[in-house]
Amino acid sequence: MNVTLKNLTLTTVLLAFSASAYASGAFAENSGQYWETSLLMNQAMDEGAAPETRDVAVNTLLSNIESYQASIGNKGPYEDNLKARIKAIDSIWSLGEIGDPKLMSKLSKFYSEADDVIKMNLLISMGKLKRNTKAGPYLFTIATDPRETEVVRSVAFEMLEHIGYPSTVVNITRSEPGIAKADLIYTGGITGTISGWFSPDLPIGHAGLFVGTEVKNGKISVIIADCVPDNFKPGGVRNIYSWNNFTHHFMYPYYGNRTTPVKPTPAQRDQLAALALSMGTRGLTYSDTHMSQKGPLKFDCVGYTEFLYESVGINPTEDSYETGTGWPLTPWEQFISVKPQTRPASAIIIPQPQVTAPSQGIITSVFGSLTNHFGSKAVEIPEVGTDIAPQQAD
């Protein structure tokens, strides 16, 4: 795209949409979304529409996921089917927003055939389903299973907390991280929701840096470095410890992790993570004008990640994208300039519907450890009924 035209277009966008509206969520509600999947989501949630019309929208979203998982080549680098993959991720997110607990059976069926990025989105959607009594035991199984990666488990722990289900575990068994330290990670955002003139299939609007995972208070949590408008809480250049913060309270899907064509060495990854953690404590702020994307005192999200990588001698995006005026570089442009870091679908098969939740014995054992540690009255053991499995898929 012509750089001058691009800057004029982006400047117009900045005048039309304020960061404060984005932070408050008003933007997502009032602006109208250009994604096909969001239109289907709105149709499914329209209580004034006929039930048949709403059912068609839900079934189309489910079909988007089924088509992706059945497509040839979806188990390898997902550039082979990026459009279908993005549509599947958006559809998973939309099903969570719809909130029908009957969708739990469909989401759990998809889980057994998913890679980590798809799994993480499925778990978020399960946790967002309204009045869903089956999500807690299912999420607990994932959170405590060392065969799953720690990033997947961190999402499960987070969603357990989101729905108020007991999730603290003593002596957690660690597992592999699932994302390489200092990989770039992506979610939606203000750029993504209005980037139809770029590509309607890639609503990528926010970039960050994966720093790692940690065990704290009996849970596995994620550590992320990013930069957001100063009126966010927390705002500016920050270190955060939840996917909830990174996705702006699950307002947008999680689109995965990527790396530069020349991958950072282990030493460079350590440097990137250490620098990000240090910068997140300095009170550095967000660039509302986007004319100082890469600092040194003000940044925007993609400029911050570029600054971090360039500080160790790696440039994620060609300099031709960066003109120094207006808003020269978008997360979408960085997203397509870097390479996917996907893991194949795991060998683990999540328990079938009749055994999707931990048994009473497992939960009693875990909570028995808690009561031994904190006293017999510290924790009440949750009772697990027999009707805990998701409904069979149609």
C-alpha positions, 0 to 999 in steps of 0.5 A: 500500500502506498505509504502516504495513503496508508498514513492518511487512512490511519490518521483518519481512523485515529481521529474517529476512534478514541483509545478511551472508547477502546479501553472501556469496551464502548468501541466494540459495542458501538462501532460495528464489526466487519468480521463475518463471524461477529455478524453471525454472533450478533445474529445468534444473540438477537433475542428478537430473531426467530429461533430458526434464524439464531440456530442457523447462525450458531450452526454456521459458527460450528461449521467454521470450526469443523471445516478447519479441523477437517481441512488438509494441512491444518496440523502443520504450519497454519499458513497453509490454511490461515483464512480458515484458521482465523475464522475458526478462532473467531468462531470459537470466541463467538460461541463463548460470547453467545453463552449457551451452555449446550455448546459445551459438548461441541467445544469439548469435542473440538478440543480433542483435535486441537493444537494449543492455540485452538485449545486455549480459545476453546477453554476461554469460551467454555469458561464464558458459557453462562450457567454452565455447571459442566465447565468447572470439572472439565477445566479442572481436569485440564488445569491439573494434567501435566500432559498439557502444556503450561500455557494451556493449563494457565488458561484453564486455571484462569477460567476456573477462577473466572467462574468461581470453581475451586482451583488451588492445587498443592504441589503442582506437577510442572510441564513444558511451557508450550510457547518459546520464551520471548515469542511474539503473541497476538490478540485482537484490538482497535486496529484489528476491528477496523482493518477490513481495508487491510484484510477482513480475514486477519483481525489482528490488533494487539501484539505482546511478548510471551515471557514465561509461566510461573506457579503462584498460589497453587496455580500456573499463570502466564507472564506477558509484556506489552504496551496499552493505552495509559488509561487501561488498568494497568496501562502503558508499558507493563508486565501482566500475569493473565490472558484476561489482561492481554485479550482486554478482558476476553474482548478478543480472541487469542491468535497465537505465537510467532517468531522472526524468520531468523529465530532468536538464540536461547541467549537472545530470548533470555535477554528479551525477557529480562529487558521486557520485565525491566522496562515494565517497571519503569513507568513508560507510557503509551504513544497516543499519536503513534509517532514514537512507536519505538520509544524511547519513552513512549511506545505503542504495542507493536512498536514496543515489541519491535524495540525489544527485538531490535535491542538484541539485533533482530528486526521482526518487520522490514524497515520499509514499513516504518516511515516515522510519521502517522501510524506506520506499522500495524500489528497485522503487518508484523503478524504476517512478517513473522513466522508461526510457532505451532505445536502439533495437536497433542497425543493426549485425548481429553476424556470422553464425555462419560469421564470428562471431569475428575472423579470425586476421589481425585478431587478429594485427594487434592483437597485433602492435601489442602486441608492437611496443609491449612487445617481441616476447615480451610477448604470444603471439598466440592461434591461431584455429581454423576451428571458432570459430563458434557452432553453428547454431540449431535 
